[in-house]
Amino acid sequence: MYLNVLYFAHVRERVGRSEERLEVPDGATVADAVALLVMRYPALEALMAVVRVAVDGEFAALDAPLHDGAELVLIPPVAGGAGTGPAAPADLAAVDLTVEPLDAARHEALTQLVSGPAHGGVVTFVGAVRDHARGRAVVRLEYEAYGAMARRQLERLVAEVEAAVPGSVCAVHHRVGVLDIGDVAVIVAAGSAHRDEAFTACRMLIDRLKQDVPIWKREVGPDGAEWVSERP
């Protein structure tokens, strides 16, 4: 049977392509497919300790069985830190991936989205591109996402945070593409009856985004470019 394999960010640079079809035996598992890929691309071996695998847009265990035509993606460590046009406040979604700027109007609209007569606390987090990182100069960032899965993961995280912090309402918009210094990469908003819950929900959402959403960040500076992540 055949799998459709997609490569992003760090992994794409190691294998030198963005996709391919991979033949695997009937009854093969995720581990079997990964072993074949490492054999084909030895440069992947150094990454496998931190790479996760997604099948059909969901994280999968190594012993999970595969089916013919499955979409398999090696997910390198993500960087918290498919586009749509700017949304009007009336139809603004709680979750968005966009190539459009995250401007003051978007920030205000998200604030209003999580506000309400029962919410005494509204907290927002804005992540912007800075001109340095880890002791080196940065001139721009390039964000790349596994779009369909990233959107589903964001929607899931919003639901999970709202369930974990009763009474909270959350929203998150993340930008993809090329961002200059000072551009906003992400806005997270959370509203709740009290400030403690609003702060907790906002912090939980941005922290989980950095861990579980397949969005990658490439830092470009005067001395070159590199993919970076929150994990080793």
Backbone bond lengths (Angstrom), bond angles and torsions (degrees), N, CA, C in turn:
res aa  C-N    CA-C-N  psi(-1)  N-CA   C-N-CA  omega(-1)  CA-C   N-CA-C  phi
1 M - - - 1.456 - - 1.527 109.05 -
2 Y 1.337 115.64 165.50 1.458 120.52 -174.42 1.523 110.85 -121.02
3 L 1.338 115.41 142.83 1.456 123.17 175.30 1.519 108.95 -112.86
4 N 1.318 116.55 150.42 1.459 122.32 170.70 1.520 107.50 -99.42
5 V 1.318 117.44 111.60 1.459 122.59 -174.71 1.528 109.11 -104.02
6 L 1.335 115.68 129.28 1.464 121.80 178.22 1.523 109.71 -113.04
7 Y 1.334 116.37 144.29 1.467 121.61 -179.69 1.521 109.77 -124.85
8 F 1.332 116.31 137.83 1.460 122.05 179.23 1.525 110.32 -131.17
9 A 1.335 115.12 154.10 1.465 123.65 166.43 1.527 112.49 50.17
10 H 1.371 116.17 -124.98 1.463 122.17 -176.93 1.530 111.75 -52.24
11 V 1.355 115.37 -45.25 1.464 120.06 -175.63 1.526 110.60 -66.44
12 R 1.323 117.18 -42.92 1.475 119.85 179.73 1.521 111.22 -58.13
13 E 1.329 116.59 -39.18 1.464 119.22 -179.83 1.526 111.43 -68.45
14 R 1.333 117.19 -31.83 1.472 119.46 179.23 1.528 112.19 -71.86
15 V 1.345 116.97 -36.90 1.472 118.71 -175.51 1.525 112.35 -94.93
16 G 1.348 118.08 -17.36 1.456 120.56 176.85 1.515 115.38 77.82
17 R 1.330 117.21 19.77 1.460 120.82 176.27 1.521 109.25 -155.59
18 S 1.327 117.01 164.18 1.461 120.36 -177.41 1.525 113.29 -102.43
19 E 1.343 117.59 -15.81 1.465 119.72 178.31 1.519 109.70 -165.37
20 E 1.327 114.19 162.33 1.460 120.50 175.06 1.519 109.06 -168.36
21 R 1.336 115.61 165.87 1.460 121.11 171.72 1.521 107.80 -98.88
22 L 1.321 115.62 135.84 1.459 121.11 -177.46 1.521 108.82 -122.49
23 E 1.321 116.39 125.77 1.458 120.55 175.95 1.515 109.57 -86.61
24 V 1.336 116.37 130.42 1.465 122.07 177.11 1.528 107.87 -132.17
25 P 1.320 117.45 157.83 1.466 119.54 179.26 1.528 111.45 -67.15
26 D 1.317 117.29 152.61 1.463 121.03 172.72 1.526 109.02 -56.78
27 G 1.311 116.34 137.90 1.458 120.24 -179.61 1.512 114.09 83.71
28 A 1.321 118.04 5.29 1.475 121.27 -178.82 1.523 110.91 -65.66
29 T 1.329 115.36 150.79 1.457 122.74 176.16 1.529 109.96 -103.87
30 V 1.327 114.99 174.29 1.462 119.64 175.57 1.518 110.67 -57.38
31 A 1.339 116.79 -42.60 1.467 120.65 -179.95 1.521 111.58 -60.70
32 D 1.332 117.21 -37.85 1.463 120.47 178.77 1.533 110.42 -64.12
33 A 1.325 116.59 -43.31 1.462 119.81 -179.93 1.525 110.90 -65.80
34 V 1.332 116.89 -42.35 1.462 120.43 179.43 1.522 110.48 -61.51
35 A 1.333 116.81 -41.98 1.463 120.68 179.56 1.528 110.96 -60.65
36 L 1.332 116.57 -40.70 1.465 120.15 178.10 1.522 111.15 -64.27
37 L 1.339 116.55 -39.92 1.458 119.67 -179.27 1.525 111.81 -68.12
38 V 1.327 116.83 -39.61 1.465 119.99 178.48 1.530 110.19 -66.14
39 M 1.327 116.29 -36.10 1.459 119.88 177.07 1.529 110.49 -65.63
40 R 1.329 116.00 -38.94 1.458 120.38 -179.56 1.520 111.44 -73.59
41 Y 1.342 116.75 -36.28 1.466 122.00 -177.03 1.532 108.97 -126.52
42 P 1.313 118.99 83.78 1.470 121.78 -177.04 1.529 113.43 -55.16
43 A 1.340 118.27 -25.60 1.466 120.52 -179.79 1.524 111.85 -65.28
44 L 1.341 117.41 -16.51 1.466 120.06 178.08 1.521 112.66 -71.94
45 E 1.309 117.30 -25.02 1.468 120.45 -171.14 1.523 112.17 -56.41
46 A 1.323 117.27 -38.52 1.463 120.74 -177.94 1.522 112.11 -67.34
47 L 1.346 117.50 -21.40 1.459 120.87 -179.09 1.519 113.72 -91.79
48 M 1.324 118.06 -17.78 1.446 120.21 -167.13 1.526 114.23 -63.87
49 A 1.341 117.57 -22.07 1.468 119.41 178.89 1.519 111.75 -65.92
50 V 1.333 117.85 -23.98 1.461 119.94 -177.50 1.528 112.89 -117.90
51 V 1.316 117.82 -0.83 1.458 121.17 -179.70 1.527 110.04 -86.94
52 R 1.339 116.02 136.28 1.455 121.40 170.43 1.522 109.44 -106.77
53 V 1.310 116.63 164.50 1.464 121.20 -175.93 1.526 109.20 -119.19
54 A 1.319 115.97 136.05 1.461 121.63 173.51 1.521 109.00 -115.91
55 V 1.306 115.73 141.62 1.467 122.16 175.70 1.522 107.24 -124.74
56 D 1.323 115.44 122.82 1.465 121.52 -178.88 1.520 111.82 52.60
57 G 1.338 115.92 40.55 1.454 120.63 173.28 1.503 116.25 81.70
58 E 1.359 118.02 12.24 1.463 121.65 177.65 1.524 108.96 -132.98
59 F 1.348 116.92 141.64 1.454 119.36 175.65 1.521 109.99 -58.73
60 A 1.325 116.69 140.45 1.465 121.17 -174.66 1.521 110.47 -131.66
61 A 1.335 115.65 145.34 1.458 121.66 175.42 1.521 109.62 -75.23
62 L 1.336 115.38 157.10 1.458 119.52 -177.97 1.525 112.54 -63.87
63 D 1.329 117.74 -27.33 1.466 119.89 -178.80 1.534 112.66 -90.69
64 A 1.336 116.78 6.16 1.466 119.65 179.79 1.528 110.46 -69.26
65 P 1.333 117.43 136.06 1.471 119.88 178.22 1.524 111.29 -74.00
66 L 1.324 115.55 153.18 1.459 122.03 179.05 1.519 110.19 -109.56
67 H 1.324 115.98 157.43 1.459 120.52 176.97 1.522 109.21 -125.44
68 D 1.299 115.68 159.01 1.458 120.66 -178.91 1.534 109.91 -60.08
69 G 1.327 116.25 131.63 1.454 120.97 179.14 1.507 114.87 86.09
70 A 1.335 117.78 3.55 1.463 120.46 -179.60 1.526 110.55 -63.74
71 E 1.340 115.91 147.61 1.467 121.74 174.06 1.524 107.99 -95.90
72 L 1.315 116.42 116.87 1.460 122.03 -177.59 1.524 108.90 -113.57
73 V 1.330 116.36 131.60 1.460 121.34 -178.43 1.520 109.37 -130.94
74 L 1.323 116.27 129.89 1.465 121.04 171.71 1.524 106.64 -85.61
75 I 1.337 116.52 116.85 1.462 122.26 -173.93 1.525 109.05 -97.94
76 P 1.333 118.63 103.53 1.463 119.61 176.36 1.521 110.00 -70.31
77 P 1.331 118.68 167.31 1.467 120.58 178.47 1.516 110.45 -52.25
78 V 1.338 114.80 134.60 1.454 119.18 -174.96 1.513 110.99 -91.00
79 A 1.324 115.66 163.14 1.465 121.68 179.79 1.512 108.61 -122.82
80 G 1.330 116.69 110.80 1.428 119.07 176.06 1.506 109.91 -76.80
81 G 0.533 97.60 116.70 1.329 124.46 -173.03 1.534 96.96 -172.33
82 A 15.284 150.43 -111.17 1.397 78.74 174.18 1.487 110.61 72.91
83 G 1.021 138.25 30.65 1.438 137.44 -177.12 1.508 112.28 -96.05
84 T 1.338 114.68 161.49 1.449 120.84 174.80 1.513 107.89 -129.98
85 G 1.286 116.60 164.53 1.455 120.96 175.55 1.514 110.09 -74.81
86 P 1.348 117.97 172.46 1.432 120.55 179.96 1.518 110.95 -62.86
87 A 1.334 115.95 135.94 1.453 119.96 -177.43 1.519 110.14 -96.35
88 A 1.322 115.65 140.19 1.456 119.68 175.03 1.516 108.96 -74.36
89 P 1.316 118.80 148.71 1.468 120.84 -178.93 1.509 113.52 -52.66
90 A 1.332 118.39 -32.86 1.457 120.09 -176.79 1.514 112.29 -65.72
91 D 1.325 118.35 -30.26 1.461 119.56 -178.18 1.524 111.30 -120.58
92 L 1.305 117.19 24.10 1.457 121.86 -178.52 1.522 110.42 -65.76
93 A 1.340 116.68 130.23 1.454 121.47 177.51 1.522 109.88 -86.91
94 A 1.315 116.30 152.33 1.462 120.46 179.14 1.522 111.27 -70.69
95 V 1.329 117.35 -23.83 1.467 122.12 -178.44 1.523 108.35 -127.14
96 D 1.339 115.61 135.19 1.465 118.67 177.72 1.519 110.65 -154.69
97 L 1.332 114.96 143.33 1.463 123.96 165.53 1.515 105.86 -115.06
98 T 1.313 118.06 128.92 1.451 119.04 -171.90 1.519 111.92 -148.92
99 V 1.332 115.70 149.33 1.459 121.04 171.71 1.524 110.47 -89.65
100 E 1.324 116.79 -8.00 1.454 121.03 -179.25 1.532 110.64 -78.11
101 P 1.341 118.63 149.92 1.462 121.01 178.84 1.529 111.89 -59.21
102 L 1.322 115.79 141.71 1.459 121.77 173.20 1.530 106.62 -92.26
103 D 1.314 115.69 89.36 1.460 120.70 -170.86 1.529 111.01 -97.41
104 A 1.337 114.70 -173.07 1.470 120.08 -177.83 1.521 111.36 -63.10
105 A 1.331 117.58 -34.09 1.463 120.13 178.62 1.526 111.01 -65.50
106 R 1.337 116.48 -39.45 1.469 119.73 177.80 1.527 110.11 -66.43
107 H 1.324 117.31 -41.37 1.462 121.65 178.50 1.531 110.65 -60.76
108 E 1.315 116.17 -45.35 1.465 119.97 179.63 1.523 111.09 -64.65
109 A 1.335 116.88 -40.08 1.457 120.45 -179.55 1.528 111.32 -64.98
110 L 1.326 117.01 -40.70 1.467 119.98 177.77 1.524 110.98 -67.35
111 T 1.326 116.85 -37.78 1.460 119.98 176.30 1.524 110.55 -59.90
112 Q 1.321 116.42 -44.47 1.456 120.13 179.02 1.528 111.63 -65.89
113 L 1.335 115.73 -34.01 1.465 119.95 -177.95 1.521 111.79 -62.33
114 V 1.337 117.90 -36.00 1.472 120.72 -177.39 1.523 111.95 -98.43
115 S 1.327 116.99 2.84 1.461 120.77 178.54 1.528 110.25 -89.84
116 G 1.322 115.64 168.34 1.452 120.56 178.27 1.511 110.36 172.32
117 P 1.332 117.38 167.49 1.460 120.62 -177.50 1.519 114.09 -61.67
118 A 1.345 117.41 -23.23 1.467 120.20 179.79 1.517 113.02 -92.63
119 H 1.337 117.02 -3.15 1.468 120.73 -175.59 1.525 110.50 -103.11
120 G 1.323 114.47 106.46 1.455 120.01 177.81 1.510 112.94 -85.78
121 G 1.328 116.35 -13.04 1.464 120.83 179.95 1.510 111.18 -130.25
122 V 1.331 117.12 127.82 1.458 122.89 174.31 1.521 107.58 -129.89
123 V 1.331 116.38 124.83 1.458 122.17 -177.40 1.521 108.39 -122.78
124 T 1.338 116.83 135.86 1.462 120.34 174.15 1.520 109.55 -125.87
125 F 1.317 114.72 147.48 1.464 121.73 172.94 1.522 107.45 -120.28
126 V 1.328 116.09 130.74 1.459 121.81 177.49 1.524 108.09 -119.70
127 G 1.332 116.99 120.34 1.459 122.17 176.74 1.510 110.05 -101.26
128 A 1.334 117.10 119.08 1.472 121.84 -177.10 1.521 110.42 -116.69
129 V 1.319 115.52 160.25 1.467 121.91 -179.61 1.528 109.10 -78.62
130 R 1.337 116.68 124.02 1.460 120.27 177.61 1.536 109.64 -102.79
131 D 1.339 115.08 168.95 1.466 120.02 -172.60 1.522 114.07 -92.52
132 H 1.335 116.80 12.37 1.463 119.83 179.18 1.526 108.87 -156.08
133 A 1.312 115.58 158.62 1.462 121.93 176.26 1.517 108.41 -163.07
134 R 1.350 116.31 129.39 1.457 122.24 176.23 1.524 112.53 50.74
135 G 1.340 116.38 41.02 1.452 120.89 174.85 1.511 115.96 81.19
136 R 1.340 118.62 9.49 1.468 120.66 178.78 1.522 109.68 -127.48
137 A 1.323 115.36 152.04 1.457 120.99 179.26 1.528 110.28 -73.42
138 V 1.325 115.84 147.08 1.463 122.69 178.05 1.519 108.22 -126.90
139 V 1.348 116.57 132.87 1.459 119.78 179.14 1.532 111.98 -107.49
140 R 1.331 117.31 -22.50 1.459 120.88 174.28 1.532 109.36 -166.67
141 L 1.327 116.15 165.52 1.460 122.73 173.91 1.524 108.95 -121.06
142 E 1.329 115.07 148.38 1.457 121.11 175.55 1.524 107.74 -122.84
143 Y 1.330 117.01 114.74 1.466 122.16 -179.60 1.520 109.82 -100.00
144 E 1.321 115.16 134.09 1.465 122.23 178.36 1.525 108.04 -128.24
145 A 1.326 117.13 142.19 1.465 120.61 -178.58 1.527 110.77 -134.05
146 Y 1.312 115.77 148.91 1.465 122.80 165.69 1.530 103.94 -85.05
147 G 1.351 115.53 87.10 1.452 122.89 -161.46 1.512 116.95 -49.91
148 A 1.329 118.04 -56.81 1.464 120.50 -174.49 1.527 111.18 -61.61
149 M 1.321 116.18 -44.33 1.464 119.19 -179.50 1.517 111.02 -70.00
150 A 1.335 117.32 -39.63 1.465 120.14 -179.39 1.520 110.71 -60.53
151 R 1.315 116.82 -42.95 1.461 119.75 179.62 1.533 110.70 -63.82
152 R 1.327 117.00 -44.11 1.468 119.65 179.24 1.520 111.11 -62.73
153 Q 1.331 116.26 -41.22 1.464 119.66 179.44 1.532 110.96 -64.10
154 L 1.325 117.47 -41.11 1.460 120.13 177.84 1.529 111.05 -62.27
155 E 1.331 116.38 -44.62 1.460 119.35 178.78 1.525 111.05 -62.34
156 R 1.326 116.34 -39.59 1.463 120.41 178.81 1.529 111.29 -66.02
157 L 1.333 116.16 -42.35 1.459 119.19 -179.64 1.524 111.64 -64.23
158 V 1.324 117.09 -41.11 1.464 119.91 177.12 1.525 110.05 -58.32
159 A 1.330 116.67 -46.16 1.466 120.32 179.49 1.528 111.43 -63.42
160 E 1.327 117.07 -41.08 1.464 120.28 -178.41 1.527 111.68 -68.10
161 V 1.339 117.14 -40.00 1.467 119.97 178.92 1.522 110.22 -67.52
162 E 1.321 117.20 -41.49 1.463 119.93 178.55 1.521 111.32 -63.52
163 A 1.334 117.16 -33.73 1.464 120.34 176.67 1.526 111.40 -73.13
164 A 1.338 116.82 -35.70 1.466 120.93 -178.21 1.525 112.25 -75.10
165 V 1.336 117.14 -27.78 1.470 122.20 179.13 1.523 106.77 -117.92
166 P 1.333 117.88 86.48 1.469 120.80 -174.92 1.530 112.06 -54.59
167 G 1.326 114.53 137.98 1.447 120.60 179.22 1.514 114.52 86.92
168 S 1.328 117.79 -4.58 1.463 120.41 -179.24 1.525 111.16 -87.42
169 V 1.329 115.28 152.85 1.464 122.90 172.53 1.523 106.59 -129.53
170 C 1.346 117.02 129.86 1.468 120.87 -172.40 1.521 111.44 -126.39
171 A 1.334 114.79 157.55 1.457 122.02 175.25 1.517 108.48 -150.60
172 V 1.334 116.25 151.02 1.461 120.70 177.86 1.528 109.76 -150.51
173 H 1.319 116.46 131.21 1.464 122.88 173.65 1.522 107.93 -123.49
174 H 1.330 116.46 132.92 1.467 121.46 -178.62 1.514 108.99 -126.78
175 R 1.322 115.55 138.72 1.456 120.88 179.75 1.522 110.74 -94.07
176 V 1.324 116.31 150.42 1.456 122.82 172.77 1.529 108.45 -127.51
177 G 1.344 115.78 164.43 1.450 120.39 -178.14 1.518 111.52 102.47
178 V 1.319 116.24 -158.72 1.470 122.00 -176.75 1.522 109.66 -91.87
179 L 1.334 116.51 126.39 1.455 122.50 -179.52 1.523 109.51 -120.72
180 D 1.316 116.10 135.13 1.454 122.20 177.41 1.531 110.55 -90.61
181 I 1.327 116.31 169.37 1.455 121.19 178.05 1.529 109.26 -57.03
182 G 1.328 115.94 131.81 1.454 121.82 -179.75 1.509 114.55 91.82
183 D 1.352 118.40 -16.43 1.459 120.45 177.43 1.520 110.20 -66.76
184 V 1.323 116.62 147.84 1.459 121.80 178.38 1.527 109.27 -86.57
185 A 1.334 115.64 128.13 1.469 121.36 -179.94 1.519 112.25 -95.01
186 V 1.334 117.77 -32.30 1.462 120.61 -176.20 1.516 109.84 -153.38
187 I 1.333 115.03 143.41 1.461 122.12 171.11 1.519 107.50 -126.22
188 V 1.314 116.48 127.10 1.461 123.20 174.81 1.522 107.64 -118.66
189 A 1.322 117.44 132.93 1.461 121.75 178.84 1.517 109.76 -130.56
190 A 1.327 115.97 141.77 1.461 121.11 179.13 1.517 109.38 -144.39
191 G 1.323 115.60 133.45 1.455 120.93 176.82 1.517 109.95 -123.54
192 S 1.336 115.94 145.84 1.452 121.36 178.12 1.521 108.66 -158.34
193 A 1.324 115.65 174.40 1.456 119.52 -178.69 1.525 111.55 -65.63
194 H 1.334 116.58 -32.93 1.461 120.86 -174.71 1.525 110.11 -128.92
195 R 1.342 116.04 156.03 1.462 120.46 -174.88 1.525 112.19 -65.14
196 D 1.345 118.16 -37.58 1.458 119.54 -177.96 1.521 111.24 -59.38
197 E 1.333 116.45 -45.53 1.461 119.96 -179.87 1.527 111.33 -66.77
198 A 1.342 116.48 -37.47 1.462 119.18 179.56 1.527 110.85 -65.66
199 F 1.342 117.20 -44.18 1.467 120.42 177.13 1.533 110.57 -62.27
200 T 1.339 116.51 -44.08 1.465 120.68 -178.70 1.521 111.36 -60.58
201 A 1.327 116.96 -46.35 1.463 120.52 -178.03 1.523 111.07 -65.18
202 C 1.328 117.54 -42.02 1.461 120.51 179.97 1.523 111.03 -63.21
203 R 1.332 116.44 -46.14 1.464 120.51 -179.69 1.529 111.56 -65.69
204 M 1.318 116.54 -40.71 1.465 120.20 179.83 1.521 110.95 -62.77
205 L 1.334 116.53 -40.73 1.462 119.85 -176.98 1.529 111.76 -67.99
206 I 1.331 118.14 -44.62 1.465 118.66 -179.51 1.524 111.01 -69.13
207 D 1.331 117.59 -35.64 1.465 119.36 178.39 1.523 111.58 -66.83
208 R 1.336 117.43 -41.55 1.461 119.66 179.16 1.525 110.84 -68.81
209 L 1.332 117.13 -35.16 1.462 120.50 177.10 1.525 110.21 -57.81
210 K 1.332 116.30 -44.33 1.465 120.49 -178.05 1.528 112.02 -64.99
211 Q 1.337 117.16 -22.96 1.464 120.71 -176.72 1.521 113.24 -93.46
212 D 1.346 117.36 -37.85 1.452 119.97 -162.60 1.521 116.67 -120.99
213 V 1.308 119.00 -3.99 1.466 119.79 -176.24 1.529 109.45 -104.28
214 P 1.331 117.79 125.48 1.472 120.75 -175.78 1.532 113.00 -74.04
215 I 1.331 114.22 75.46 1.461 123.36 173.12 1.522 106.46 -126.18
216 W 1.330 116.79 128.68 1.462 120.87 -175.87 1.519 110.75 -117.00
217 K 1.332 115.36 150.95 1.460 122.11 -175.50 1.525 109.87 -122.49
218 R 1.319 115.52 128.29 1.462 122.03 176.58 1.527 108.41 -113.32
219 E 1.323 116.02 117.66 1.456 121.25 179.34 1.529 109.84 -88.42
220 V 1.314 115.96 130.07 1.459 121.50 178.30 1.523 108.05 -115.62
221 G 1.341 116.07 125.41 1.455 121.51 179.60 1.512 111.19 -135.17
222 P 1.322 117.59 179.56 1.467 120.72 179.84 1.517 113.54 -60.17
223 D 1.333 116.43 -25.14 1.469 120.05 -177.91 1.519 113.30 -99.56
224 G 1.325 117.92 12.60 1.456 120.00 177.97 1.515 112.55 125.97
225 A 1.336 115.82 -168.47 1.461 121.90 -176.84 1.520 109.94 -132.19
226 E 1.339 115.75 149.48 1.459 120.30 176.14 1.500 110.73 -154.34
227 W 1.363 115.25 148.70 1.446 121.31 173.19 1.524 108.24 -77.87
228 V 1.331 116.26 137.61 1.453 120.71 -179.49 1.519 108.66 -127.22
229 S 1.342 115.68 159.19 1.458 120.96 -179.25 1.510 109.38 -151.82
230 E 1.351 114.12 168.48 1.456 119.83 178.57 1.524 111.58 -78.29
231 R 1.328 116.25 -17.40 1.461 120.44 -179.02 1.513 109.66 -111.03
232 P 1.348 117.84 164.22 1.473 119.53 179.42 1.520 111.76 -57.57
